[in-house]
Amino acid sequence: MNVHIDSFTEAFLGDGAFVATVADAVVGPSRIAGRGLFSSRARKAGELLAELDGQVVEWEQFPKVLETVEWNALTPELLLVRPLRTSYGLINHSSDPNVVIDPDGRHMRCGRGVELGEEFTMDYFAQPVPEAYLQLPEARVLRGER
């Protein structure tokens, strides 16, 4: 059985749907990968984009969460997981991001000013991600490894 975050999202919300957690943002084709999240207005550095929620999970107890649900790292051991795709899950990786997550792991904000129509991006490796994530094929691709 191939279960992933879009399986849950499609079952509960419909194909291509997501829970909107970033105001004044739209989904569109991304030059980075697939689809991305874009700002529908100019934003200032430091502006709060979203409060991240979910269930706090020790990933070692549930290692499949690293590959099947949306999450952000609170510590290398603890993840804040969400079973349905949210706006956060549409933000693509960049080594020159315009979005950051506060050290508390629960607040996402603009790391610099964002222009109208600009794609939101974040450095996935700026979080305290588990070492096991760094070994996954997804992380290798993001780092430019083959």
Secondary structure, DSSP 8 states (H G I E B T S, - for coil): ----HHHHHHHHT-TT--B--SSSEEEEE-SSSSEEEEESS-B-TT-EEEE---EEEETTTSTTHHHHSEEEESSSSEEEEESS-BGGGG-EE-SS-SEEE-TTSSEEEESS-B-TT-B-EE-GGGS---HHHHTSHHHHHHTT--
